[in-house]
Amino acid sequence: MHQTIAQKQLSLFDILGPVMIGPSSSHTAGVARIGYLARKLFGAQPDSVTVQFYGSLAATWLGHGSGDAIVAGLMGIPPEDERLRDGRKLLEKALAEGSGFPITIEAMPKLPSGWHPNTVSLIISGPHKQLRLRASSIGGGSIQIDEINGYMVALSGMFDALLVVHRDEIGVIAIVSHILAANHINIAATSSHRKEKGDEALLVIEVDNPIPQSIVDQISNLPPVFSVIHLPSLEQL
């Protein structure tokens, strides 16, 4: 169906849960967070977005408001905002005023093996870049990012994270770690992914402290580094 338009100390937020717009935390609040986070990651006004709903989201996205939620998130509306319910109407208004961008929603008939039943896949396109992201709404408004631009990851959004795309060579992980340590930023978790030895690789680092843009820029300027994506924690968004 197509329609265009690591562990940390528990806080009161974790125990009582966030303020969420219904009817379903997994089908609305979680989906909205995925859209909101993806828009922040993209970092600019998109030319177009394709949303693909899988599993239970594919079957119920119209009735449970998932379409409005994902559109609102992609427009930069926070998940706690009551305008979440009116995402598609707000997009139509923005398009009429010349300030919006087309969003196509697709309900995918088959859930791939091993994917969470509440999975959203996004393709965000701009003039000079494209972001492909797959994420799961895992309940209670919580999400997990499962894939970014073809790399398998497992990010909850609870920590600041750096995704460093680099040439697969000796010393890159050590240099990036040294930069963070020199700036008193503690690493909570790290993982490295590569497609082939000596080819492109992805370094994922989650940290306890907010990462200043100056450090992102310093890492981006390293000779072996192709690009850096900074993923702020959801608590900072």
C-alpha positions in Angstrom: 0.0 0.0 0.0 1.4 3.4 -1.0 0.5 6.8 0.2 2.5 10.0 -0.7 2.4 12.6 1.5 25.2 -0.6 27.1 23.8 -0.2 30.6 23.3 2.9 32.6 21.8 3.9 36.0 18.0 3.9 35.9 16.3 7.3 36.1 12.8 8.3 37.0 12.2 8.6 33.3 13.2 4.9 32.8 10.9 3.7 35.6 7.7 5.8 34.9 8.3 6.2 31.2 8.2 9.3 29.0 5.2 11.5 28.2 3.8 9.8 25.1 1.0 10.6 22.6 -1.1 7.5 22.0 -2.8 5.3 21.1 0.2 2.9 21.2 3.6 3.6 22.6 5.3 1.2 20.1 3.2 2.3 17.1 3.2 6.0 17.7 5.8 7.3 20.2 8.5 4.8 19.2 7.8 5.4 15.5 7.9 9.1 16.0 11.3 8.8 17.7 12.7 6.9 14.8 11.6 9.6 12.4 12.8 12.4 14.6 16.2 10.8 15.2 16.6 10.0 11.5 15.9 13.7 10.6 18.5 14.8 13.1 21.0 12.3 11.7 20.4 13.5 8.2 21.0 17.1 9.4 19.3 19.0 6.5 16.0 19.5 4.7 15.4 16.3 2.7 14.3 16.3 -1.0 12.2 13.2 -0.3 11.7 10.4 2.1 10.5 6.8 1.6 9.1 5.1 4.7 8.6 1.3 4.7 6.6 -0.3 7.5 7.1 -4.0 8.2 5.3 -6.6 10.4 2.5 -5.3 12.6 3.2 -1.7 11.6 2.5 -2.7 8.0 -0.9 -4.1 9.0 -2.0 -1.3 11.4 -0.2 1.9 10.5 -3.3 3.7 9.4 -5.5 2.8 12.4 -2.8 3.2 15.0 -1.5 6.6 13.8 1.9 5.3 12.8 1.8 7.2 9.5 1.1 10.5 11.3 3.8 9.8 13.9 6.6 9.0 11.4 5.7 12.1 9.3 5.7 14.3 12.3 9.0 13.0 13.5 10.6 13.5 10.1 9.3 17.1 10.1 11.2 17.7 13.4 8.2 17.5 15.7 9.2 15.8 19.0 7.4 12.6 20.1 5.9 14.4 23.2 4.2 17.0 21.0 0.4 16.7 20.6 0.9 17.7 16.9 2.1 14.1 16.5 -1.5 13.1 15.7 -1.7 15.5 12.7 1.6 14.7 11.0 0.2 14.1 7.5 -2.1 17.1 7.7 0.8 19.3 8.7 2.9 17.9 5.9 0.1 18.7 3.3 0.0 22.3 4.7 3.8 22.6 4.5 3.8 21.2 0.9 1.1 23.7 -0.1 3.3 26.5 1.4 6.4 25.3 -0.4 8.3 24.4 2.8 7.7 20.6 2.9 9.1 17.6 1.2 7.3 14.5 -0.2 7.0 11.5 2.1 6.0 8.1 0.6 4.7 5.5 3.0 4.8 1.8 1.9 3.4 -1.2 3.8 5.7 -4.1 3.1 3.9 -7.4 2.7 6.8 -9.6 4.1 8.8 -9.3 7.3 12.4 -10.5 6.7 13.6 -13.3 9.0 15.1 -12.0 12.2 13.7 -8.5 12.0 11.6 -7.1 14.9 7.8 -7.1 14.2 7.7 -3.3 14.6 10.4 -2.4 12.0 10.6 0.9 10.1 13.0 1.4 7.1 13.8 4.9 5.9 15.4 6.2 2.8 16.1 10.0 3.2 17.4 11.7 0.0 19.0 15.1 -0.4 20.9 16.9 -3.1 24.3 15.4 -2.2 23.6 12.6 0.2 21.3 9.8 1.1 20.7 8.1 4.5 19.3 4.6 4.7 18.2 3.6 8.2 16.4 0.6 9.7 15.1 0.7 13.2 12.7 -1.1 15.6 10.1 0.3 17.9 10.6 -2.2 20.8 7.9 -1.1 23.2 7.2 1.6 25.7 8.4 4.3 23.3 11.9 2.8 23.2 13.7 2.2 19.9 16.7 0.4 18.5 18.6 1.4 15.4 19.5 -1.8 13.6 21.1 -0.6 10.4 22.7 2.5 9.0 23.7 2.8 5.3 24.1 -1.0 5.0 26.0 -1.5 8.3 24.5 -3.6 11.0 24.5 -1.8 14.4 22.5 -2.0 17.6 22.0 1.4 19.1 19.4 2.3 21.7 19.8 6.1 21.4 20.5 6.2 25.2 24.1 7.2 24.7 25.9 9.7 22.5 27.4 7.8 19.6 29.9 8.3 16.8 29.7 6.3 13.6 33.1 6.7 11.9 33.3 5.4 8.3 37.0 4.9 7.5 39.6 3.1 5.5 40.3 -0.3 7.1 43.9 0.2 8.3 45.9 -0.1 11.5 45.6 2.6 14.1 42.3 4.2 13.3 40.5 2.9 16.4 43.5 3.9 18.6 43.6 7.4 17.2 39.9 8.1 17.6 40.0 6.6 21.2 42.9 8.9 22.0 41.1 12.0 20.8 38.1 11.1 23.0 40.3 10.4 26.0 42.3 13.6 25.6 39.0 15.5 25.8 37.9 13.5 29.0 35.1 11.7 27.1 34.6 8.2 28.5 33.8 5.3 26.1 30.9 3.1 27.2 31.0 0.6 24.3 32.7 0.2 20.9 32.4 -2.1 17.9 34.0 -2.3 14.5 32.4 -3.6 11.3 34.0 -4.0 7.9 32.8 -5.3 4.5 36.2 -6.7 3.3 39.7 -6.5 4.7 41.5 -3.3 3.7 38.2 -1.8 2.3 35.8 0.5 4.0 35.0 -0.1 7.7 32.6 1.4 10.3 33.7 2.2 13.9 30.8 2.7 16.3 31.6 4.3 19.7 29.1 5.0 22.4 30.1 7.5 25.1 28.9 8.7 28.5 29.3 12.5 27.7 27.9 14.8 25.1 30.3 15.1 22.1 31.1 18.7 21.1 31.1 19.5 17.4 34.8 20.4 17.5 35.7 16.8 18.3 33.4 15.5 15.5 35.3 17.9 13.2 38.7 16.8 14.5 37.9 13.1 13.8 36.3 13.9 10.4 39.6 15.5 9.4 41.7 12.4 10.0 43.2 11.2 6.7 41.8 7.6 6.9 38.3 8.9 7.8 35.6 9.2 5.0 32.7 10.5 7.1 31.5 10.8 10.7 27.9 10.6 11.9 27.2 12.0 15.3 24.1 10.4 17.0 23.1 12.5 20.0 21.4 10.5 22.8 17.6 10.8 22.7 17.7 12.6 26.1 19.5 15.5 24.4 17.1 15.8 21.4 
